[in-house]
Amino acid sequence: MNIVLVVFDSLRKDCLSAYGEPPWGAVATPCFDQFARESIVFTQFYPESLPTLPARRALYTGQRVFPYPDGNYRLKGDFIGAPGWGPIPEDHDTLAELLHESGYRTALVSDVYHMFKPSKNFARGFNQWTFLRGQEMDPARSGPRLSQAELDQWMPRELQTPERVAFVQQCIINMHGREKEADYFAPQVFTEAANWLDQNHDAERFFLCVECFDPHEPWLAPPHYRRMYAQPSDGAQQVTSLYRDITSKESQLISGAQANYSAVVTLCDRWFGHFMESLRVHGRLDDTLVVVMADHGHSIGDRGYVGKRGYPSSPEVFETPLMMRFPGGEHGGALYSGLTQHTDVSASILEAAGAQPKSRLHGESFLAAAVENRLSPRQHATIGWGSTPTVVTEQWWWNGKVDGTGVLLYDRAASDPFAHNVAQNHPEVARELFELAKADAGGGFPEWLVHLAREEADAPGCSDLAARR
């Protein structure tokens, strides 16, 4: 069996019709819809750690990253990111390494530039890896610089801080000369993945990992995609994320961001469909397992916030899509509601390939449970993000600091689950879920992470004492 793993960055689950639609209205995803009809669709799928690089460390190894015992990184050539924002540890085998040793031809096609910064090693184990340059702050080009008038086309003047201007400058500089749809990032990624299929038709068994940074911001799509979701405007494009709370006066900015995000999702959909057609033409749909997932989502006006964050955590960021198409479309159209995490994908891929891990994984294969619609091996999911983990069960959503303070507890069965923090009403539940996070961290947290928690501001409406002993 061949295996294809497709990972999108910042793809909201509710922007795929198989899961519903976002608050601002439906997004056109006909190719994803067709894929869902041929796949098992997982409805409770969560990361192990966030954001981008910690998520991939967990996915690529099947090992837990939280609570980051080695994760307080200060590495040259990169910013100081969230805890765990670093390379894959040398003693962690990667999927690519294990599958290569089992006789697979392995390849990575990616435009996620964080994976290729100095000191990073996410290409380990791949026979071929292709890095497509130019996303976000990747220093792919150094000029020409944008004039003030050009900057004003891409960001409203009132939002132009030095940091945001630097971000937009590099993003648009990197886009110079890209005039047709095929020049955009998602088309490049899936075209290169399809080219790899052409070049490696002789492979007896292959593992192809396709990493698409879209629909991560900046939300840049050809104009005809934007017109699907918004009327043409002479005003500035809202292509960046604010990473802050928003006011009622900024509703026009938010609607513009939502339209541009939707446009990029539809762009991803079209070119994912191109790649799937390439698999069909090569006769690979009958002998290939195709896994489609995301690392996380993105808040775009949800509960008055734009961005992504670990505290307070929210479903539009933490609940992620996962669809698994078996060879021949077997089991297509099924839904699986068991709790699963990124590391479980790693374990399931190894099982499907008949490859044995060399050490015990955090992840557990869900293949049999999903196919037979049995209970998940997991009764809860602990998701790490810095010093404020989240624990999810069938009924509860807990989020708080590793020192036991600043607790948020939500009843997932409520009509509006995230409207009210119920930690004070259920202190025993809050303590129990905190203990689960602690147990998943190996029984305790690194002192530097506890210190970080103590410096973290409390989320509005949190309960200070709910998880304390």
Helices and strands as residue ranges (DSSP letters): E 2-8, G 13-15, H 30-37, E 40-42, E 45-46, H 52-61, H 95-101, E 105-110, G 113-116, E 128-131, H 148-154, G 157-159, H 162-175, G 181-183, H 185-199, E 206-212, H 223-226, E 244-245, G 248-250, H 251-281, E 288-294, E 299-300, G 302-304, E 305-307, H 315-318, E 322-325, G 327-329, E 335-336, E 340-341, H 342-353, H 367-372, E 381-383, E 390-392, E 396-399, E 408-411, G 417-419, H 427-440, H 447-455
